[in-house]
Amino acid sequence: MTYSEDKSDRSKGKSLLVFVACLAVLLGAEFTASLVQCDFGRVNVENVRYRNFNGIPIRAKLFRPSGASPLTPLPGVVYIHGYQNNRETGDAYCLELARRGFVVLNIDAIGRGNSGIPNDPEAPDFDPTYGGEASLEYLRSLPYVRKEALGMMGYSLGAEMAYRVALGNPHVQALVITGFAYTEEASPTTPRNMLMIMGKWDEFRQRMTGTRDLEKEWMNTQATRKAFGVDRPALQKTYGDFAEGTARRVFIPRTIHIQESHSGVAIAETLRWMREALGPPARYWKDESKQTWPLKEWATLVAMLACFASLLPLGDLLLGTRAFRSLRGAPTASTPVGTGTFFKFFAINGLLSWLYLPLIFVLFGIHVYLVHIDGLFPLMMVNGIIWWFFWINLIGFFLVKRWYRKKGVPMGLTTADLGTSFSPDRFDLDAGGLARTAFLALILFGFAYLVEHILEWIFIVDFRFIFPFASDLTPYRALVALRYLPFVVTGFLFLGYFLHGIMRREPRTTPLRTF
């Protein structure tokens, strides 16, 4: 990014004003999300920590309605999130349950969020419920929870964990599995009071149910006949008796897998089910269609965007200080390409992004058939994203390099204009300039990280929208991140070559407008 040498005090003032405005929006959004999460004071939300039976720490978010006490205990529910998620993915369900008289424990499954790292799956004390069983016991130990009214819930892989707990634990009186299907292990009496929710277009339906058309086929399967105890049960009809623990129901909303964790109709179905199965006090009940969780989700999105936006004026202010002033430069007076060429390369860049699936198949092929990479790079979903990001920008780099040799050089564009050299007439790197640039980047990263971390500590609300964005940078995560860092940095360097080369725009009337 380039700057004019005659940056005015007025421009600095505007940057400061924009920075303060971003912080105000950020704080307001976090506070709003916190208010909604606490149901405007009617639900207490706190972080709790406890240990699994094998000693691995578990962190959870505990939703406690204000009236819950040892004298007036309330039903309790454990919620387990899905794969590559953390506890916040379940906030929509947990918040709505807590507003209606349930004590809810929303956990970071072991290996996710801020819980501990799982041990070897071959170890004798490995926990296949990833803390689900211990979480139920922790909830059951709370004096303001009714011991005879406990439920398990989960989404996707978390639903499988909840199902496993409910199959073997007699204390579970109700089960809701979302984005997962019961198996032939289920019977008319086990698990007790089971509701299954799976979207009509769930991408994993065939793998989980063995059917292509859920609505036409699932209720006629052997697993369903065993679980329901009747020959031809119907969809969206309740069978059995809640008092005896034999209630059964399958609900199919018109959604895909990723929407099931935040589906208003699925949440409403869950609320009705848990009310029938666990019986919260009538004074807490609200119409199940009146849900407030979307406001919290949008507020966390606004907070995240405001934090990102604040980095621009903050960077502008830092580049005006003595420590970083030398990093500023004057942009060339003309743009390297016209509007047509600009949008041509814009489209090419977009098409490269669609290489995600082919590239990730190559990566998993390498992992399966050539060398297992998860020992060094243990985050397989991250591996796919980093691999994709690196290769599409490497391809883009060679496209831009070819364009620069044929078009950029004849029009007088230098490597300094592209941001790849400190000298306009030759390739030259300034060690001091690179060090200051890295330090500036570290300050901006540190600011964003500390703001997120501190505000989450204060409000127990993180930056995200629907799915998680940032987890605390634990020592384990920091060491893992360093392994991926060279690929990320290289990808961003190639991307910068593209942005400051072909995609660069002409300077505006003031440094701030150019910025």
C-alpha positions as a Python dict, from the first residue, in 0.01 Angstrom:
ca = {
    (1, 'M'): (0, 0, 0),
    (2, 'T'): (136, 344, -89),
    (3, 'Y'): (120, 687, 70),
    (4, 'S'): (197, 1046, -15),
    (5, 'E'): (495, 1203, 161),
    (6, 'D'): (299, 1520, 243),
    (7, 'K'): (43, 1351, 467),
    (8, 'S'): (-157, 1631, 628),
    (9, 'D'): (-272, 1672, 986),
    (10, 'R'): (-626, 1675, 853),
    (11, 'S'): (-576, 1331, 702),
    (12, 'K'): (-437, 1205, 1034),
    (13, 'G'): (-743, 1343, 1209),
    (14, 'K'): (-974, 1160, 971),
    (15, 'S'): (-789, 834, 1027),
    (16, 'L'): (-815, 880, 1402),
    (17, 'L'): (-1187, 955, 1372),
    (18, 'V'): (-1245, 643, 1160),
    (19, 'F'): (-1043, 434, 1406),
    (20, 'V'): (-1244, 557, 1705),
    (21, 'A'): (-1569, 500, 1513),
    (22, 'C'): (-1467, 139, 1437),
    (23, 'L'): (-1388, 77, 1803),
    (24, 'A'): (-1724, 225, 1904),
    (25, 'V'): (-1908, -4, 1663),
    (26, 'L'): (-1701, -299, 1782),
    (27, 'L'): (-1777, -240, 2149),
    (28, 'G'): (-2143, -172, 2080),
    (29, 'A'): (-2178, -494, 1880),
    (30, 'E'): (-2003, -701, 2147),
    (31, 'F'): (-2220, -550, 2420),
    (32, 'T'): (-2534, -616, 2217),
    (33, 'A'): (-2435, -978, 2156),
    (34, 'S'): (-2366, -1020, 2528),
    (35, 'L'): (-2706, -875, 2622),
    (36, 'V'): (-2885, -1111, 2385),
    (37, 'Q'): (-2681, -1408, 2506),
    (38, 'C'): (-2781, -1328, 2865),
    (39, 'D'): (-3143, -1276, 2758),
    (40, 'F'): (-3112, -919, 2888),
    (41, 'G'): (-3027, -1030, 3240),
    (42, 'R'): (-3258, -1331, 3270),
    (43, 'V'): (-2982, -1588, 3203),
    (44, 'N'): (-2640, -1599, 3367),
    (45, 'V'): (-2361, -1708, 3130),
    (46, 'E'): (-2019, -1811, 3256),
    (47, 'N'): (-1711, -2005, 3154),
    (48, 'V'): (-1656, -2329, 3343),
    (49, 'R'): (-1366, -2572, 3337),
    (50, 'Y'): (-1345, -2930, 3460),
    (51, 'R'): (-1150, -3242, 3373),
    (52, 'N'): (-1236, -3550, 3175),
    (53, 'F'): (-1193, -3891, 3341),
    (54, 'N'): (-848, -3919, 3177),
    (55, 'G'): (-736, -3579, 3306),
    (56, 'I'): (-780, -3378, 2984),
    (57, 'P'): (-927, -3030, 3060),
    (58, 'I'): (-1266, -2936, 2920),
    (59, 'R'): (-1399, -2582, 2881),
    (60, 'A'): (-1769, -2507, 2846),
    (61, 'K'): (-2015, -2221, 2846),
    (62, 'L'): (-2279, -2262, 3117),
    (63, 'F'): (-2620, -2103, 3063),
    (64, 'R'): (-2808, -2075, 3395),
    (65, 'P'): (-3157, -1921, 3409),
    (66, 'S'): (-3184, -1666, 3689),
    (67, 'G'): (-3436, -1874, 3886),
    (68, 'A'): (-3224, -2189, 3903),
    (69, 'S'): (-3123, -2273, 4261),
    (70, 'P'): (-3091, -2576, 4490),
    (71, 'L'): (-3446, -2507, 4607),
    (72, 'T'): (-3581, -2469, 4253),
    (73, 'P'): (-3363, -2688, 4031),
    (74, 'L'): (-3421, -2690, 3656),
    (75, 'P'): (-3372, -2952, 3381),
    (76, 'G'): (-3022, -2975, 3237),
    (77, 'V'): (-2895, -3027, 2881),
    (78, 'V'): (-2545, -3089, 2741),
    (79, 'Y'): (-2480, -2966, 2385),
    (80, 'I'): (-2189, -3090, 2170),
    (81, 'H'): (-2088, -2903, 1854),
    (82, 'G'): (-1987, -3055, 1520),
    (83, 'Y'): (-1656, -3127, 1347),
    (84, 'Q'): (-1416, -2833, 1298),
    (85, 'N'): (-1639, -2619, 1521),
    (86, 'N'): (-1632, -2505, 1880),
    (87, 'R'): (-1896, -2442, 2144),
    (88, 'E'): (-2026, -2116, 1991),
    (89, 'T'): (-2172, -2316, 1701),
    (90, 'G'): (-2436, -2440, 1945),
    (91, 'D'): (-2526, -2101, 2093),
    (92, 'A'): (-2847, -2075, 1891),
    (93, 'Y'): (-2993, -2390, 2047),
    (94, 'C'): (-2841, -2330, 2391),
    (95, 'L'): (-2958, -1971, 2423),
    (96, 'E'): (-3315, -2057, 2326),
    (97, 'L'): (-3325, -2350, 2569),
    (98, 'A'): (-3188, -2137, 2854),
    (99, 'R'): (-3448, -1867, 2789),
    (100, 'R'): (-3712, -2135, 2846),
    (101, 'G'): (-3596, -2277, 3176),
    (102, 'F'): (-3310, -2519, 3100),
    (103, 'V'): (-2961, -2516, 3247),
    (104, 'V'): (-2742, -2574, 2941),
    (105, 'L'): (-2377, -2680, 2925),
    (106, 'N'): (-2236, -2588, 2583),
    (107, 'I'): (-1899, -2761, 2561),
    (108, 'D'): (-1579, -2733, 2362),
    (109, 'A'): (-1533, -3099, 2273),
    (110, 'I'): (-1185, -3230, 2351),
    (111, 'G'): (-955, -3124, 2068),
    (112, 'R'): (-1162, -2815, 1985),
    (113, 'G'): (-1198, -2461, 2117),
    (114, 'N'): (-1019, -2421, 2449),
    (115, 'S'): (-1046, -2777, 2571),
    (116, 'G'): (-740, -3000, 2586),
    (117, 'I'): (-581, -3209, 2312),
    (118, 'P'): (-708, -3568, 2280),
    (119, 'N'): (-475, -3856, 2349),
    (120, 'D'): (-394, -4145, 2114),
    (121, 'P'): (-711, -4320, 1989),
    (122, 'E'): (-533, -4650, 2060),
    (123, 'A'): (-473, -4558, 2425),
    (124, 'P'): (-680, -4753, 2681),
    (125, 'D'): (-819, -4432, 2832),
    (126, 'F'): (-915, -4269, 2500),
    (127, 'D'): (-1259, -4108, 2520),
    (128, 'P'): (-1472, -4162, 2206),
    (129, 'T'): (-1728, -3910, 2336),
    (130, 'Y'): (-1457, -3637, 2348),
    (131, 'G'): (-1571, -3519, 2690),
    (132, 'G'): (-1943, -3576, 2639),
    (133, 'E'): (-1977, -3833, 2918),
    (134, 'A'): (-1778, -3625, 3168),
    (135, 'S'): (-1978, -3316, 3076),
    (136, 'L'): (-2303, -3492, 3156),
    (137, 'E'): (-2164, -3593, 3494),
    (138, 'Y'): (-2047, -3237, 3560),
    (139, 'L'): (-2392, -3099, 3475),
    (140, 'R'): (-2555, -3364, 3693),
    (141, 'S'): (-2336, -3257, 3987),
    (142, 'L'): (-2464, -2898, 3987),
    (143, 'P'): (-2703, -2840, 4280),
    (144, 'Y'): (-2948, -2634, 4073),
    (145, 'V'): (-2999, -2905, 3809),
    (146, 'R'): (-3273, -3168, 3836),
    (147, 'K'): (-3091, -3500, 3837),
    (148, 'E'): (-3389, -3687, 3693),
    (149, 'A'): (-3432, -3443, 3400),
    (150, 'L'): (-3116, -3452, 3190),
    (151, 'G'): (-3083, -3432, 2813),
    (152, 'M'): (-2812, -3467, 2550),
    (153, 'M'): (-2796, -3275, 2223),
    (154, 'G'): (-2549, -3241, 1940),
    (155, 'Y'): (-2493, -3137, 1582),
    (156, 'S'): (-2321, -3347, 1314),
    (157, 'L'): (-2021, -3525, 1471),
    (158, 'G'): (-2128, -3383, 1808),
    (159, 'A'): (-2466, -3548, 1760),
    (160, 'E'): (-2289, -3882, 1722),
    (161, 'M'): (-2107, -3821, 2050),
    (162, 'A'): (-2433, -3724, 2224),
    (163, 'Y'): (-2596, -4037, 2080),
    (164, 'R'): (-2315, -4256, 2213),
    (165, 'V'): (-2354, -4108, 2560),
    (166, 'A'): (-2733, -4150, 2555),
    (167, 'L'): (-2708, -4513, 2441),
    (168, 'G'): (-2510, -4611, 2748),
    (169, 'N'): (-2605, -4366, 3021),
    (170, 'P'): (-2932, -4430, 3208),
    (171, 'H'): (-2942, -4070, 3338),
    (172, 'V'): (-3018, -3930, 2990),
    (173, 'Q'): (-3393, -3876, 2966),
    (174, 'A'): (-3402, -3698, 2630),
    (175, 'L'): (-3188, -3688, 2316),
    (176, 'V'): (-3189, -3460, 2011),
    (177, 'I'): (-2949, -3546, 1729),
    (178, 'T'): (-2919, -3291, 1448),
    (179, 'G'): (-2735, -3370, 1125),
    (180, 'F'): (-2680, -3729, 1234),
    (181, 'A'): (-2888, -4049, 1211),
    (182, 'Y'): (-2953, -4311, 1478),
    (183, 'T'): (-2822, -4660, 1406),
    (184, 'E'): (-2948, -5014, 1449),
    (185, 'E'): (-2817, -4999, 1807),
    (186, 'A'): (-3127, -4795, 1896),
    (187, 'S'): (-3435, -4970, 2028),
    (188, 'P'): (-3785, -4849, 2129),
    (189, 'T'): (-3653, -4782, 2481),
    (190, 'T'): (-3290, -4678, 2419),
    (191, 'P'): (-3196, -4397, 2391),
    (192, 'R'): (-3484, -4248, 2585),
    (193, 'N'): (-3709, -3993, 2409),
    (194, 'M'): (-3511, -3950, 2087),
    (195, 'L'): (-3567, -3682, 1822),
    (196, 'M'): (-3369, -3696, 1498),
    (197, 'I'): (-3338, -3385, 1278),
    (198, 'M'): (-3175, -3405, 937),
    (199, 'G'): (-3213, -3165, 644),
    (200, 'K'): (-3388, -3282, 329),
    (201, 'W'): (-3075, -3195, 128),
    (202, 'D'): (-2815, -3283, 392),
    (203, 'E'): (-2496, -3358, 201),
    (204, 'F'): (-2410, -3652, 431),
    (205, 'R'): (-2752, -3818, 432),
    (206, 'Q'): (-2649, -4112, 216),
    (207, 'R'): (-2341, -4186, 423),
    (208, 'M'): (-2536, -4163, 749),
    (209, 'T'): (-2864, -4323, 649),
    (210, 'G'): (-2788, -4529, 339),
    (211, 'T'): (-3070, -4350, 156),
    (212, 'R'): (-3078, -4098, -125),
    (213, 'D'): (-3426, -3962, -53),
    (214, 'L'): (-3476, -3921, 321),
    (215, 'E'): (-3845, -3841, 297),
    (216, 'K'): (-3926, -4150, 91),
    (217, 'E'): (-3684, -4407, 228),
    (218, 'W'): (-3562, -4341, 582),
    (219, 'M'): (-3878, -4435, 773),
    (220, 'N'): (-3882, -4778, 604),
    (221, 'T'): (-3527, -4876, 698),
    (222, 'Q'): (-3429, -5148, 945),
    (223, 'A'): (-3274, -4887, 1180),
    (224, 'T'): (-3603, -4698, 1200),
    (225, 'R'): (-3815, -5009, 1251),
    (226, 'K'): (-3585, -5115, 1536),
    (227, 'A'): (-3582, -4770, 1699),
    (228, 'F'): (-3958, -4709, 1669),
    (229, 'G'): (-4089, -5058, 1724),
    (230, 'V'): (-4354, -5020, 1453),
    (231, 'D'): (-4358, -5135, 1092),
    (232, 'R'): (-4422, -4820, 891),
    (233, 'P'): (-4379, -4507, 1105),
    (234, 'A'): (-4450, -4169, 945),
    (235, 'L'): (-4226, -3864, 928),
    (236, 'Q'): (-4285, -3577, 1168),
    (237, 'K'): (-4520, -3782, 1383),
    (238, 'T'): (-4442, -3861, 1747),
    (239, 'Y'): (-4455, -4226, 1856),
    (240, 'G'): (-4422, -4375, 2202),
    (241, 'D'): (-4465, -4211, 2541),
    (242, 'F'): (-4247, -3941, 2701),
    (243, 'A'): (-4318, -4063, 3055),
    (244, 'E'): (-4193, -4409, 2966),
    (245, 'G'): (-3897, -4276, 2767),
    (246, 'T'): (-4015, -4432, 2441),
    (247, 'A'): (-4101, -4113, 2247),
    (248, 'R'): (-3962, -4115, 1892),
    (249, 'R'): (-3977, -3865, 1609),
    (250, 'V'): (-3794, -3777, 1285),
    (251, 'F'): (-3813, -3420, 1160),
    (252, 'I'): (-3680, -3322, 815),
    (253, 'P'): (-3647, -2946, 757),
    (254, 'R'): (-3584, -2818, 406),
    (255, 'T'): (-3216, -2735, 465),
    (256, 'I'): (-2865, -2859, 393),
    (257, 'H'): (-2620, -2987, 654),
    (258, 'I'): (-2447, -2659, 730),
    (259, 'Q'): (-2781, -2483, 796),
    (260, 'E'): (-2903, -2733, 1053),
    (261, 'S'): (-2702, -2576, 1335),
    (262, 'H'): (-2885, -2246, 1283),
    (263, 'S'): (-3226, -2344, 1151),
    (264, 'G'): (-3515, -2165, 1318),
    (265, 'V'): (-3761, -2446, 1245),
    (266, 'A'): (-3517, -2712, 1375),
    (267, 'I'): (-3461, -2509, 1692),
    (268, 'A'): (-3838, -2472, 1743),
    (269, 'E'): (-3880, -2849, 1699),
    (270, 'T'): (-3605, -2909, 1956),
    (271, 'L'): (-3760, -2671, 2207),
    (272, 'R'): (-4096, -2849, 2189),
    (273, 'W'): (-3930, -3187, 2225),
    (274, 'M'): (-3723, -3096, 2529),
    (275, 'R'): (-4026, -2931, 2690),
    (276, 'E'): (-4228, -3252, 2657),
    (277, 'A'): (-3942, -3476, 2768),
    (278, 'L'): (-3789, -3279, 3057),
    (279, 'G'): (-4072, -3051, 3175),
    (280, 'P'): (-3927, -2706, 3256),
    (281, 'P'): (-4147, -2481, 3475),
    (282, 'A'): (-4434, -2325, 3278),
    (283, 'R'): (-4336, -1972, 3390),
    (284, 'Y'): (-4026, -1985, 3168),
    (285, 'W'): (-4199, -2089, 2851),
    (286, 'K'): (-4208, -1862, 2548),
    (287, 'D'): (-4350, -1922, 2205),
    (288, 'E'): (-4088, -2139, 2034),
    (289, 'S'): (-4105, -1925, 1720),
    (290, 'K'): (-3989, -1615, 1910),
    (291, 'Q'): (-3613, -1666, 1886),
    (292, 'T'): (-3346, -1405, 1957),
    (293, 'W'): (-3029, -1591, 1855),
    (294, 'P'): (-3010, -1430, 1504),
    (295, 'L'): (-2952, -1090, 1665),
    (296, 'K'): (-2652, -1230, 1853),
    (297, 'E'): (-2508, -1386, 1537),
    (298, 'W'): (-2537, -1063, 1337),
    (299, 'A'): (-2387, -864, 1625),
    (300, 'T'): (-2080, -1090, 1638),
    (301, 'L'): (-2039, -1050, 1261),
    (302, 'V'): (-2054, -671, 1294),
    (303, 'A'): (-1795, -690, 1573),
    (304, 'M'): (-1559, -895, 1358),
    (305, 'L'): (-1594, -666, 1057),
    (306, 'A'): (-1545, -357, 1274),
    (307, 'C'): (-1224, -507, 1414),
    (308, 'F'): (-1093, -576, 1064),
    (309, 'A'): (-1195, -230, 946),
    (310, 'S'): (-1015, -66, 1240),
    (311, 'L'): (-684, -208, 1113),
    (312, 'L'): (-695, 25, 810),
    (313, 'P'): (-702, 359, 996),
    (314, 'L'): (-472, 217, 1265),
    (315, 'G'): (-220, 120, 997),
    (316, 'D'): (-257, 464, 843),
    (317, 'L'): (-185, 629, 1180),
    (318, 'L'): (116, 406, 1248),
    (319, 'L'): (263, 483, 905),
    (320, 'G'): (257, 848, 1003),
    (321, 'T'): (483, 788, 1303),
    (322, 'R'): (860, 825, 1301),
    (323, 'A'): (914, 450, 1343),
    (324, 'F'): (728, 356, 1024),
    (325, 'R'): (731, 673, 814),
    (326, 'S'): (1007, 538, 592),
    (327, 'L'): (775, 259, 472),
    (328, 'R'): (552, 507, 292),
    (329, 'G'): (597, 559, -77),
    (330, 'A'): (445, 763, -356),
    (331, 'P'): (227, 568, -603),
    (332, 'T'): (287, 604, -972),
    (333, 'A'): (64, 851, -1146),
    (334, 'S'): (-107, 602, -1373),
    (335, 'T'): (-269, 264, -1340),
    (336, 'P'): (-99, -23, -1525),
    (337, 'V'): (-413, -151, -1698),
    (338, 'G'): (-742, -21, -1823),
    (339, 'T'): (-1082, -117, -1693),
    (340, 'G'): (-1124, -405, -1939),
    (341, 'T'): (-796, -572, -1849),
    (342, 'F'): (-862, -509, -1481),
    (343, 'F'): (-1188, -704, -1491),
    (344, 'K'): (-1032, -972, -1709),
    (345, 'F'): (-775, -1052, -1443),
    (346, 'F'): (-1039, -1004, -1175),
    (347, 'A'): (-1235, -1287, -1345),
    (348, 'I'): (-924, -1504, -1382),
    (349, 'N'): (-852, -1467, -1012),
    (350, 'G'): (-1210, -1568, -936),
    (351, 'L'): (-1185, -1875, -1158),
    (352, 'L'): (-864, -1981, -986),
    (353, 'S'): (-1056, -1986, -658),
    (354, 'W'): (-1272, -2268, -797),
    (355, 'L'): (-967, -2496, -799),
    (356, 'Y'): (-1032, -2572, -432),
    (357, 'L'): (-1191, -2915, -483),
    (358, 'P'): (-941, -3045, -743),
    (359, 'L'): (-647, -2926, -533),
    (360, 'I'): (-781, -3070, -208),
    (361, 'F'): (-840, -3407, -378),
    (362, 'V'): (-475, -3405, -486),
    (363, 'L'): (-367, -3327, -130),
    (364, 'F'): (-574, -3605, 22),
    (365, 'G'): (-446, -3842, -248),
    (366, 'I'): (-91, -3758, -144),
    (367, 'H'): (-186, -3812, 221),
    (368, 'V'): (-356, -4147, 163),
    (369, 'Y'): (-128, -4304, -100),
    (370, 'L'): (216, -4141, -68),
    (371, 'V'): (294, -3996, 274),
    (372, 'H'): (80, -3927, 580),
    (373, 'I'): (115, -3556, 643),
    (374, 'D'): (-99, -3529, 956),
    (375, 'G'): (197, -3603, 1182),
    (376, 'L'): (360, -3271, 1087),
    (377, 'F'): (44, -3088, 976),
    (378, 'P'): (-229, -3222, 1206),
    (379, 'L'): (-521, -2999, 1095),
    (380, 'M'): (-651, -3176, 787),
    (381, 'M'): (-920, -2920, 698),
    (382, 'V'): (-665, -2640, 744),
    (383, 'N'): (-424, -2837, 528),
    (384, 'G'): (-672, -2823, 240),
    (385, 'I'): (-727, -2449, 274),
    (386, 'I'): (-355, -2366, 302),
    (387, 'W'): (-272, -2595, 9),
    (388, 'W'): (-540, -2426, -204),
    (389, 'F'): (-434, -2074, -100),
    (390, 'F'): (-68, -2143, -175),
    (391, 'W'): (-121, -2299, -519),
    (392, 'I'): (-375, -2056, -662),
    (393, 'N'): (-150, -1765, -568),
    (394, 'L'): (155, -1941, -708),
    (395, 'I'): (-31, -1985, -1038),
    (396, 'G'): (-140, -1621, -1019),
    (397, 'F'): (219, -1514, -958),
    (398, 'F'): (338, -1668, -1287),
    (399, 'L'): (43, -1515, -1473),
    (400, 'V'): (132, -1170, -1340),
    (401, 'K'): (502, -1227, -1406),
    (402, 'R'): (425, -1309, -1771),
    (403, 'W'): (203, -1001, -1799),
    (404, 'Y'): (472, -780, -1642),
    (405, 'R'): (739, -897, -1887),
    (406, 'K'): (516, -844, -2191),
    (407, 'K'): (306, -542, -2085),
    (408, 'G'): (435, -389, -1762),
    (409, 'V'): (797, -328, -1863),
    (410, 'P'): (710, -154, -2194),
    (411, 'M'): (479, 86, -2010),
    (412, 'G'): (754, 178, -1762),
    (413, 'L'): (628, -11, -1459),
    (414, 'T'): (913, -99, -1220),
    (415, 'T'): (957, -373, -963),
    (416, 'A'): (939, -101, -698),
    (417, 'D'): (591, -13, -826),
    (418, 'L'): (495, -378, -777),
    (419, 'G'): (622, -373, -420),
    (420, 'T'): (887, -637, -487),
    (421, 'S'): (1193, -415, -463),
    (422, 'F'): (1311, -114, -265),
    (423, 'S'): (1487, 26, -573),
    (424, 'P'): (1312, 134, -897),
    (425, 'D'): (1598, 36, -1128),
    (426, 'R'): (1710, -298, -984),
    (427, 'F'): (1605, -573, -746),
    (428, 'D'): (1700, -457, -398),
    (429, 'L'): (1579, -558, -52),
    (430, 'D'): (1631, -339, 252),
    (431, 'A'): (1673, -547, 569),
    (432, 'G'): (1570, -255, 790),
    (433, 'G'): (1260, -189, 582),
    (434, 'L'): (1161, -555, 592),
    (435, 'A'): (1209, -566, 969),
    (436, 'R'): (994, -256, 1019),
    (437, 'T'): (728, -402, 790),
    (438, 'A'): (723, -727, 989),
    (439, 'F'): (704, -530, 1314),
    (440, 'L'): (414, -323, 1179),
    (441, 'A'): (233, -643, 1078),
    (442, 'L'): (296, -788, 1424),
    (443, 'I'): (147, -478, 1589),
    (444, 'L'): (-166, -494, 1375),
    (445, 'F'): (-206, -868, 1435),
    (446, 'G'): (-146, -821, 1808),
    (447, 'F'): (-405, -544, 1824),
    (448, 'A'): (-671, -757, 1653),
    (449, 'Y'): (-590, -1062, 1861),
    (450, 'L'): (-585, -878, 2195),
    (451, 'V'): (-910, -696, 2119),
    (452, 'E'): (-1082, -1027, 2038),
    (453, 'H'): (-928, -1204, 2337),
    (454, 'I'): (-1002, -931, 2592),
    (455, 'L'): (-1359, -874, 2474),
    (456, 'E'): (-1431, -1247, 2476),
    (457, 'W'): (-1297, -1261, 2832),
    (458, 'I'): (-1522, -972, 2936),
    (459, 'F'): (-1841, -1060, 2746),
    (460, 'I'): (-1794, -1438, 2682),
    (461, 'V'): (-1870, -1361, 2317),
    (462, 'D'): (-1625, -1413, 2032),
    (463, 'F'): (-1599, -1274, 1678),
    (464, 'R'): (-1777, -1491, 1426),
    (465, 'F'): (-2090, -1542, 1222),
    (466, 'I'): (-2257, -1884, 1255),
    (467, 'F'): (-1924, -2072, 1265),
    (468, 'P'): (-1609, -2006, 1471),
    (469, 'F'): (-1349, -1756, 1358),
    (470, 'A'): (-1076, -1738, 1622),
    (471, 'S'): (-969, -1951, 1917),
    (472, 'D'): (-719, -1855, 2183),
    (473, 'L'): (-358, -1888, 2069),
    (474, 'T'): (-251, -2155, 2316),
    (475, 'P'): (113, -2273, 2317),
    (476, 'Y'): (9, -2583, 2122),
    (477, 'R'): (-174, -2377, 1860),
    (478, 'A'): (113, -2129, 1835),
    (479, 'L'): (360, -2409, 1756),
    (480, 'V'): (123, -2561, 1500),
    (481, 'A'): (67, -2218, 1341),
    (482, 'L'): (442, -2174, 1291),
    (483, 'R'): (445, -2487, 1071),
    (484, 'Y'): (185, -2336, 840),
    (485, 'L'): (323, -1982, 849),
    (486, 'P'): (575, -2016, 560),
    (487, 'F'): (298, -2130, 323),
    (488, 'V'): (63, -1854, 437),
    (489, 'V'): (328, -1582, 403),
    (490, 'T'): (434, -1706, 59),
    (491, 'G'): (74, -1711, -58),
    (492, 'F'): (19, -1354, 64),
    (493, 'L'): (340, -1234, -103),
    (494, 'F'): (220, -1375, -436),
    (495, 'L'): (-123, -1222, -376),
    (496, 'G'): (37, -885, -301),
    (497, 'Y'): (228, -903, -630),
    (498, 'F'): (-107, -941, -807),
    (499, 'L'): (-287, -667, -610),
    (500, 'H'): (-10, -409, -641),
    (501, 'G'): (68, -502, -999),
    (502, 'I'): (-221, -556, -1236),
    (503, 'M'): (-491, -458, -986),
    (504, 'R'): (-329, -136, -858),
    (505, 'R'): (-538, 180, -898),
    (506, 'E'): (-430, 538, -948),
    (507, 'P'): (-374, 768, -648),
    (508, 'R'): (-661, 988, -532),
    (509, 'T'): (-659, 1350, -421),
    (510, 'T'): (-558, 1273, -59),
    (511, 'P'): (-353, 998, 107),
    (512, 'L'): (-660, 880, 301),
    (513, 'R'): (-867, 839, -16),
    (514, 'T'): (-581, 654, -181),
    (515, 'F'): (-555, 433, 125),
}
